[in-house]
């Protein structure tokens, strides 16, 4: 039995004229914390947008396996429904709200 809760396998995302991600793999085990770091344009945000359904299944190649089940998120709501929530770096979506209020916006 494995304690891996999230696997991203062979994730490749292409935009017109640009390959943003090429064959990216990520494994996350229960209770692990990961930091995705890199220079501007390295694909950090793109990878998280694939994971969270911002870029829906079919717009990239590869697999997302969460808690042993392959996922094909078509939207952010789909990923949130199974428990994957991304806090984007643009925390002040509504400038008049606090950071906490912005994080829980739509909940």
N, C-alpha and C positions, 0 to 999 in steps of 0.2 A: 504494500500500500504506500502511496506517495503522498506527501503533504503539499504538493504543488497545487495551487488553486487557480493560477492563470498561466496560460501558455499562448504566446503569439509566435506563429511559425511561418517563416518565409514571407513576411509582409513586404510587399512591393507596391508602391504608390507612385503613379506617374501623372504629371500635369503636362499640358501641351508644351513640348520641347524640354521638359525637365523631369528627371527621375529623382523624386524627393526621397524615396526609401527603396533600398534594394536588398531583398532577402534578409530582412531583420528578424531576429529571434529574441524572445524575452521570456524568461521563466520567473514566476514569483511564487514563493512558498508562503504558507500560512505564517503570519506574524512577522514577515520580513518587511523592511522599508527600503525602497529603491529611490535613487535620485537619477533622473535622466538629465545629463549635462552635455554640453557641446557648444560650438560656436553658432552664431546666427546662420541659419540656413542648413544646419546639420540634420534637421528632420524631427527634432524633439516634439514640437507641437503637432506635426503631421502624424507621428506615431500615436500620440494621445487622442487625436481626433479620429483616427481609425478605431482605436479601442473603444471610444465613447459613442460611436455611431454618428458623429458629425459628418464623417465620410462613410456613407452606408456600404454595407456588404454589396459586392459587385463592382464598386468603384476602385477596388484594390485587389491584389492577388494575395493569397495566403490564408491562414486559419487563425481564428481566435477560439481557444478552448478555455472555458471558465467552469470550475468545479466539475470537471470531467465531461462537460457537454460542449460540443461545437456550437458557437454562437454566430448568428448572421444578423447583427444589429442593423436595422434600417433607419434608426433615429436615436437621439439622445434618450428619449423616453424608454426605448427598448433596453438600453444598457443600464439605465437607472432602475428599471423594473427588476433586474436580477441582482442589483447591488453594486454596480460599478458607477461611481460618481467621480467626475473630474472637476477639480476646482481650477478654473483657468486663471492665468496670470493677470488678466484684465479684471481686477476685483471691483473696480468702481464702475460697474455697468450703469448704475443709477447714482449719480454723484450726490444726491441728497440723502441717500441711505448709508448706513454704516457698512463696514466690511462684512460683518456677520449677516446683516440683512441682505446684502447683495449675494452672499454665498447661498442663502436659503431662498432666494428669489424664485418664485414658481412652485415652492413646496406647499 
